[in-house]
Amino acid sequence: MRIGHGYDVHQLTEGRRLILGGVEIPHDKGLLGHSDADVLAHAVADALLGAAALGDIGGLFPDTDPAYQDADSMVLLAEVSRKVKGRGYRICNIDTTVLAQKPKLKPFVLQMRKHIAEACEVSMDQVSVKATTEEQLGFTGAEQGIAAHAVCLLESTHKGKL
């Protein structure tokens, strides 16, 4: 068994779409980044990569590479999932928390879970998405950005040691 943790944060800015967990969420601001800046997908990717000791999302999809400009983070997450499975691991579960003062994310949680599960080729009951505010504290509370944490559990599919 392997445990991985991922964290990502992006600044909120005008003129961008807000994408979280592959879901476009109506809001007056979006997240600034090289790709679509989906902090939830990025945190999940880093958790999976970390658990499998495969580095991080920036190493696989560098923000200096024009190929990833405005990239769909769910496509990147699917590639990460394939790499992790190719190393001989099965995803047991993914647990996430999004930190955002606004907008309220509860109406979108089910759809986010569905998108993450599809990208990782697991069932929805293996994916948890939670959202919380920080009671107007810190940069997320001041609506300057949105952050996400993700934890995953991987199980080796190999009979012996890796």
Accessible surface in RSA format (square Angstrom, percent):
REM  Atomic radii and reference values for relative SASA: ProtOr
REM  Chains: A
REM  Algorithm: Lee & Richards
REM  Probe-radius: 1.40
REM  Slices: 20
REM RES _ NUM      All-atoms   Total-Side   Main-Chain    Non-polar    All polar
REM                ABS   REL    ABS   REL    ABS   REL    ABS   REL    ABS   REL
RES MET A   1   143.39  74.3  86.17  57.0  57.21 136.2  83.98  71.4  59.41  78.7
RES ARG A   2    91.02  38.2  87.58  44.6   3.44   8.2  27.29  37.3  63.72  38.6
RES ILE A   3   130.98  74.5 104.40  77.8  26.58  64.1 104.40  75.2  26.58  72.1
RES GLY A   4     3.79   4.7   0.00   N/A   3.79   4.7   3.79  10.4   0.00   0.0
RES HIS A   5   103.85  56.8  81.53  56.7  22.32  57.1  57.11  58.9  46.74  54.4
RES GLY A   6     2.11   2.6   0.00   N/A   2.11   2.6   2.11   5.8   0.00   0.0
RES TYR A   7    94.42  44.1  78.58  44.7  15.83  41.2  63.09  47.4  31.32  38.6
RES ASP A   8    28.63  20.1  26.78  26.7   1.85   4.4   2.95   6.9  25.69  25.6
RES VAL A   9    58.85  38.7  48.38  43.8  10.47  25.2  48.38  42.0  10.47  28.4
RES HIS A  10    37.30  20.4  32.36  22.5   4.93  12.6  29.51  30.4   7.79   9.1
RES GLN A  11   110.82  62.0 101.96  74.5   8.86  21.1  29.03  61.8  81.78  62.0
RES LEU A  12    11.97   6.7   2.27   1.6   9.69  24.4   2.27   1.6   9.69  26.1
RES THR A  13    35.49  25.2  30.92  31.4   4.57  10.9   7.23   9.7  28.26  42.7
RES GLU A  14   132.65  76.2 115.59  87.4  17.06  40.6  37.27  72.1  95.38  77.9
RES GLY A  15    82.95 102.3   0.00   N/A  82.95 102.3  44.33 121.6  38.63  86.5
RES ARG A  16    63.78  26.8  46.30  23.6  17.48  41.6  30.11  41.2  33.67  20.4
RES ARG A  17   144.42  60.6 130.60  66.6  13.81  32.9  56.97  77.9  87.44  53.0
RES LEU A  18     2.94   1.6   0.12   0.1   2.82   7.1   0.12   0.1   2.82   7.6
RES ILE A  19    13.38   7.6  13.15   9.8   0.23   0.6  13.15   9.5   0.23   0.6
RES LEU A  20     0.00   0.0   0.00   0.0   0.00   0.0   0.00   0.0   0.00   0.0
RES GLY A  21     0.00   0.0   0.00   N/A   0.00   0.0   0.00   0.0   0.00   0.0
RES GLY A  22    20.87  25.7   0.00   N/A  20.87  25.7   2.62   7.2  18.25  40.9
RES VAL A  23     5.97   3.9   4.08   3.7   1.89   4.6   5.97   5.2   0.00   0.0
RES GLU A  24    96.62  55.5  76.72  58.0  19.90  47.4  29.00  56.1  67.62  55.2
RES ILE A  25     3.36   1.9   0.31   0.2   3.04   7.3   0.31   0.2   3.04   8.3
RES PRO A  26   103.96  75.8  82.69  75.4  21.27  77.3  94.04  77.6   9.91  61.6
RES HIS A  27    57.77  31.6  19.76  13.7  38.02  97.3  18.40  19.0  39.37  45.8
RES ASP A  28   112.86  79.1  83.39  83.0  29.47  69.7  51.19 120.5  61.67  61.5
RES LYS A  29    63.61  31.0  63.23  38.8   0.38   0.9  19.25  17.3  44.36  47.2
RES GLY A  30     0.00   0.0   0.00   N/A   0.00   0.0   0.00   0.0   0.00   0.0
RES LEU A  31     0.60   0.3   0.60   0.4   0.00   0.0   0.60   0.4   0.00   0.0
RES LEU A  32    88.92  49.5  85.10  60.9   3.82   9.6  85.10  59.8   3.82  10.3
RES GLY A  33    19.54  24.1   0.00   N/A  19.54  24.1  13.94  38.3   5.60  12.5
RES HIS A  34    47.29  25.8  33.18  23.1  14.11  36.1  28.39  29.3  18.90  22.0
RES SER A  35    10.74   9.1   9.47  12.6   1.27   2.9   7.20  15.3   3.54   5.0
RES ASP A  36    15.56  10.9  10.81  10.8   4.75  11.2   9.38  22.1   6.18   6.2
RES ALA A  37     0.04   0.0   0.00   0.0   0.04   0.1   0.04   0.1   0.00   0.0
RES ASP A  38     0.00   0.0   0.00   0.0   0.00   0.0   0.00   0.0   0.00   0.0
RES VAL A  39     0.00   0.0   0.00   0.0   0.00   0.0   0.00   0.0   0.00   0.0
RES LEU A  40     0.00   0.0   0.00   0.0   0.00   0.0   0.00   0.0   0.00   0.0
RES ALA A  41     0.93   0.9   0.36   0.6   0.57   1.3   0.47   0.7   0.46   1.2
RES HIS A  42    15.87   8.7  15.87  11.0   0.00   0.0  10.43  10.7   5.45   6.3
RES ALA A  43     0.00   0.0   0.00   0.0   0.00   0.0   0.00   0.0   0.00   0.0
RES VAL A  44     0.07   0.0   0.07   0.1   0.00   0.0   0.07   0.1   0.00   0.0
RES ALA A  45     0.36   0.3   0.36   0.6   0.00   0.0   0.36   0.5   0.00   0.0
RES ASP A  46    27.73  19.4  24.97  24.9   2.76   6.5   6.94  16.3  20.79  20.7
RES ALA A  47     0.03   0.0   0.03   0.0   0.00   0.0   0.03   0.0   0.00   0.0
RES LEU A  48     0.00   0.0   0.00   0.0   0.00   0.0   0.00   0.0   0.00   0.0
RES LEU A  49     0.04   0.0   0.04   0.0   0.00   0.0   0.04   0.0   0.00   0.0
RES GLY A  50    40.51  50.0   0.00   N/A  40.51  50.0  23.80  65.3  16.72  37.4
RES ALA A  51     1.98   1.8   0.00   0.0   1.98   4.5   1.11   1.6   0.87   2.3
RES ALA A  52     0.04   0.0   0.00   0.0   0.04   0.1   0.00   0.0   0.04   0.1
RES ALA A  53    70.02  64.4  41.71  64.4  28.31  64.4  50.44  71.0  19.58  51.9
RES LEU A  54    47.68  26.6  27.72  19.8  19.96  50.2  34.17  24.0  13.51  36.4
RES GLY A  55    53.38  65.8   0.00   N/A  53.38  65.8  40.96 112.4  12.41  27.8
RES ASP A  56    75.94  53.2  73.17  72.8   2.77   6.5  19.52  45.9  56.42  56.3
RES ILE A  57    26.29  15.0  26.25  19.6   0.04   0.1  26.25  18.9   0.03   0.1
RES GLY A  58    41.68  51.4   0.00   N/A  41.68  51.4  33.76  92.6   7.92  17.7
RES GLY A  59    63.01  77.7   0.00   N/A  63.01  77.7  37.52 103.0  25.50  57.1
RES LEU A  60    51.54  28.7  36.49  26.1  15.05  37.8  37.99  26.7  13.54  36.4
RES PHE A  61    24.29  12.2  13.16   8.2  11.13  29.0  13.16   8.0  11.13  31.8
RES PRO A  62    45.90  33.5  44.84  40.9   1.06   3.9  45.90  37.9   0.00   0.0
RES ASP A  63    99.86  69.9  85.19  84.8  14.67  34.7  21.97  51.7  77.88  77.7
RES THR A  64   119.37  84.9  89.51  90.7  29.86  71.2  79.15 106.3  40.22  60.8
RES ASP A  65    48.23  33.8  44.63  44.4   3.60   8.5  11.02  25.9  37.20  37.1
RES PRO A  66   108.44  79.0  95.26  86.8  13.18  47.9  98.11  81.0  10.33  64.2
RES ALA A  67    79.39  73.0  40.85  63.0  38.54  87.7  53.86  75.9  25.53  67.6
RES TYR A  68    52.03  24.3  52.03  29.6   0.00   0.0  20.47  15.4  31.56  38.9
RES GLN A  69    94.88  53.1  78.71  57.5  16.17  38.5  34.27  72.9  60.62  46.0
RES ASP A  70    90.65  63.5  70.62  70.3  20.04  47.4  28.95  68.1  61.70  61.5
RES ALA A  71    17.28  15.9   7.98  12.3   9.30  21.2  17.28  24.3   0.00   0.0
RES ASP A  72    74.06  51.9  66.01  65.7   8.05  19.0  27.02  63.6  47.04  46.9
RES SER A  73     1.16   1.0   0.10   0.1   1.05   2.4   0.10   0.2   1.05   1.5
RES MET A  74    21.90  11.3  20.22  13.4   1.68   4.0  20.66  17.6   1.24   1.6
RES VAL A  75    92.93  61.1  90.06  81.5   2.87   6.9  92.91  80.7   0.01   0.0
RES LEU A  76    13.41   7.5  13.41   9.6   0.00   0.0  13.41   9.4   0.00   0.0
RES LEU A  77     0.76   0.4   0.36   0.3   0.40   1.0   0.51   0.4   0.25   0.7
RES ALA A  78    19.05  17.5  18.59  28.7   0.46   1.1  18.59  26.2   0.46   1.2
RES GLU A  79    53.95  31.0  53.95  40.8   0.00   0.0  17.90  34.6  36.05  29.4
RES VAL A  80     0.00   0.0   0.00   0.0   0.00   0.0   0.00   0.0   0.00   0.0
RES SER A  81     1.81   1.5   1.81   2.4   0.00   0.0   1.15   2.4   0.66   0.9
RES ARG A  82   129.38  54.3 119.77  61.1   9.61  22.9  62.73  85.7  66.65  40.4
RES LYS A  83    81.20  39.6  71.50  43.9   9.70  23.1  32.71  29.4  48.50  51.7
RES VAL A  84     0.00   0.0   0.00   0.0   0.00   0.0   0.00   0.0   0.00   0.0
RES LYS A  85    64.05  31.2  49.09  30.1  14.96  35.6  44.19  39.8  19.86  21.2
RES GLY A  86    70.59  87.1   0.00   N/A  70.59  87.1  36.46 100.1  34.13  76.4
RES ARG A  87   107.65  45.2 101.25  51.6   6.40  15.2  37.92  51.8  69.72  42.3
RES GLY A  88     7.11   8.8   0.00   N/A   7.11   8.8   7.08  19.4   0.04   0.1
RES TYR A  89     4.67   2.2   1.20   0.7   3.48   9.0   1.10   0.8   3.57   4.4
RES ARG A  90   109.52  46.0 107.63  54.9   1.89   4.5  55.34  75.6  54.18  32.8
RES ILE A  91     1.38   0.8   0.01   0.0   1.37   3.3   0.01   0.0   1.37   3.7
RES CYS A  92    23.11  17.5  13.68  15.3   9.43  22.2  11.80  29.9  11.31  12.2
RES ASN A  93    61.06  42.1  61.06  59.0   0.00   0.0  19.92  47.9  41.15  39.8
RES ILE A  94     1.15   0.7   0.03   0.0   1.11   2.7   0.03   0.0   1.11   3.0
RES ASP A  95    52.70  36.9  50.54  50.3   2.17   5.1  12.07  28.4  40.64  40.5
RES THR A  96     1.76   1.3   0.00   0.0   1.76   4.2   1.76   2.4   0.00   0.0
RES THR A  97    33.58  23.9  33.05  33.5   0.54   1.3  19.47  26.2  14.11  21.3
RES VAL A  98     0.18   0.1   0.17   0.2   0.01   0.0   0.17   0.1   0.01   0.0
RES LEU A  99    23.93  13.3  23.93  17.1   0.00   0.0  23.93  16.8   0.00   0.0
RES ALA A 100     5.68   5.2   0.26   0.4   5.42  12.3   0.43   0.6   5.24  13.9
RES GLN A 101    24.67  13.8  21.48  15.7   3.20   7.6   1.34   2.8  23.34  17.7
RES LYS A 102   112.25  54.8 111.06  68.1   1.19   2.8  58.79  52.9  53.46  56.9
RES PRO A 103    21.87  15.9  16.12  14.7   5.75  20.9  20.42  16.9   1.45   9.0
RES LYS A 104   141.12  68.8 132.34  81.2   8.78  20.9 103.14  92.8  37.98  40.5
RES LEU A 105     7.42   4.1   2.91   2.1   4.51  11.3   2.91   2.0   4.51  12.2
RES LYS A 106   176.23  86.0 164.89 101.2  11.34  27.0 109.30  98.4  66.93  71.3
RES PRO A 107   103.21  75.2  62.91  57.3  40.30 146.5  75.71  62.5  27.49 170.9
RES PHE A 108    44.21  22.1  44.04  27.3   0.17   0.4  44.21  26.8   0.00   0.0
RES VAL A 109    28.71  18.9  28.71  26.0   0.00   0.0  28.71  24.9   0.00   0.0
RES LEU A 110   114.10  63.5 111.62  79.9   2.48   6.2 111.76  78.5   2.34   6.3
RES GLN A 111    88.25  49.3  83.46  61.0   4.78  11.4  23.39  49.8  64.86  49.2
RES MET A 112     0.46   0.2   0.46   0.3   0.00   0.0   0.46   0.4   0.00   0.0
RES ARG A 113    56.22  23.6  56.22  28.7   0.00   0.0   7.12   9.7  49.10  29.8
RES LYS A 114    98.78  48.2  98.67  60.5   0.11   0.3  64.31  57.9  34.47  36.7
RES HIS A 115    51.30  28.0  48.69  33.8   2.61   6.7  34.12  35.2  17.18  20.0
RES ILE A 116     0.00   0.0   0.00   0.0   0.00   0.0   0.00   0.0   0.00   0.0
RES ALA A 117     2.88   2.6   2.83   4.4   0.05   0.1   2.83   4.0   0.05   0.1
RES GLU A 118    99.84  57.3  80.88  61.2  18.96  45.1  48.95  94.7  50.90  41.6
RES ALA A 119    13.19  12.1   2.97   4.6  10.22  23.3  10.61  14.9   2.58   6.8
RES CYS A 120     0.00   0.0   0.00   0.0   0.00   0.0   0.00   0.0   0.00   0.0
RES GLU A 121   127.53  73.2  98.18  74.3  29.35  69.9  42.07  81.4  85.47  69.8
RES VAL A 122    25.94  17.1   6.14   5.6  19.79  47.7  14.83  12.9  11.10  30.1
RES SER A 123    58.81  49.7  46.57  62.1  12.24  28.2  50.52 107.6   8.29  11.6
RES MET A 124    59.94  31.0  54.98  36.4   4.95  11.8  34.43  29.3  25.50  33.8
RES ASP A 125   124.34  87.1  89.87  89.5  34.46  81.5  41.51  97.7  82.83  82.6
RES GLN A 126    39.51  22.1  35.47  25.9   4.04   9.6  19.33  41.1  20.19  15.3
RES VAL A 127     3.63   2.4   0.00   0.0   3.63   8.7   0.98   0.9   2.65   7.2
RES SER A 128    42.76  36.1  39.82  53.1   2.93   6.8  28.59  60.9  14.17  19.8
RES VAL A 129     9.52   6.3   0.62   0.6   8.90  21.4   0.62   0.5   8.90  24.1
RES LYS A 130    90.14  44.0  85.60  52.5   4.54  10.8  87.94  79.2   2.20   2.3
RES ALA A 131    45.13  41.5  12.75  19.7  32.38  73.7  12.99  18.3  32.14  85.2
RES THR A 132    63.25  45.0  53.66  54.4   9.58  22.8  36.81  49.4  26.44  40.0
RES THR A 133    32.29  23.0  22.65  23.0   9.64  23.0  13.55  18.2  18.73  28.3
RES GLU A 134    63.79  36.6  56.10  42.4   7.69  18.3  17.87  34.6  45.91  37.5
RES GLU A 135   137.11  78.7 122.63  92.8  14.48  34.5  52.06 100.7  85.05  69.4
RES GLN A 136   137.55  76.9 118.63  86.7  18.92  45.1  24.97  53.1 112.59  85.4
RES LEU A 137   126.69  70.6 124.71  89.2   1.98   5.0 126.30  88.7   0.39   1.1
RES GLY A 138    56.13  69.2   0.00   N/A  56.13  69.2  40.91 112.3  15.22  34.1
RES PHE A 139    83.32  41.7  76.99  47.7   6.32  16.4  78.51  47.6   4.81  13.8
RES THR A 140     0.67   0.5   0.57   0.6   0.10   0.2   0.57   0.8   0.10   0.2
RES GLY A 141     4.42   5.5   0.00   N/A   4.42   5.5   0.00   0.0   4.42   9.9
RES ALA A 142    60.67  55.8  31.98  49.3  28.69  65.3  42.29  59.5  18.38  48.7
RES GLU A 143    60.26  34.6  55.65  42.1   4.61  11.0  14.97  29.0  45.29  37.0
RES GLN A 144   107.06  59.9  99.36  72.6   7.69  18.3  34.96  74.4  72.10  54.7
RES GLY A 145     1.63   2.0   0.00   N/A   1.63   2.0   0.98   2.7   0.65   1.5
RES ILE A 146     0.46   0.3   0.46   0.3   0.00   0.0   0.46   0.3   0.00   0.0
RES ALA A 147     3.07   2.8   3.07   4.7   0.00   0.0   3.07   4.3   0.00   0.0
RES ALA A 148     0.00   0.0   0.00   0.0   0.00   0.0   0.00   0.0   0.00   0.0
RES HIS A 149    66.99  36.6  66.70  46.4   0.29   0.7  48.31  49.8  18.68  21.7
RES ALA A 150     0.48   0.4   0.00   0.0   0.48   1.1   0.48   0.7   0.00   0.0
RES VAL A 151    63.25  41.6  62.95  57.0   0.30   0.7  62.95  54.7   0.30   0.8
RES CYS A 152     1.51   1.1   0.08   0.1   1.43   3.4   1.31   3.3   0.20   0.2
RES LEU A 153    47.54  26.5  47.53  34.0   0.02   0.0  47.53  33.4   0.02   0.0
RES LEU A 154     0.00   0.0   0.00   0.0   0.00   0.0   0.00   0.0   0.00   0.0
RES GLU A 155    62.00  35.6  62.00  46.9   0.00   0.0  12.27  23.7  49.73  40.6
RES SER A 156    39.95  33.8  24.58  32.8  15.36  35.4  24.25  51.6  15.70  22.0
RES THR A 157    83.48  59.4  52.53  53.3  30.95  73.8  49.15  66.0  34.33  51.9
RES HIS A 158    88.78  48.5  71.31  49.6  17.47  44.7  48.47  50.0  40.31  46.9
RES LYS A 159   212.90 103.9 172.36 105.8  40.54  96.5 119.92 107.9  92.98  99.0
RES GLY A 160    52.91  65.2   0.00   N/A  52.91  65.2  38.24 104.9  14.67  32.9
RES LYS A 161   208.59 101.8 172.03 105.6  36.57  87.1 121.56 109.4  87.03  92.7
RES LEU A 162   101.49  56.5  31.33  22.4  70.15 176.4  60.06  42.2  41.43 111.5
END  Absolute sums over single chains surface
CHAIN  1 A     8075.8       6293.7       1782.1       4520.6       3555.2
END  Absolute sums over all chains
TOTAL          8075.8       6293.7       1782.1       4520.6       3555.2
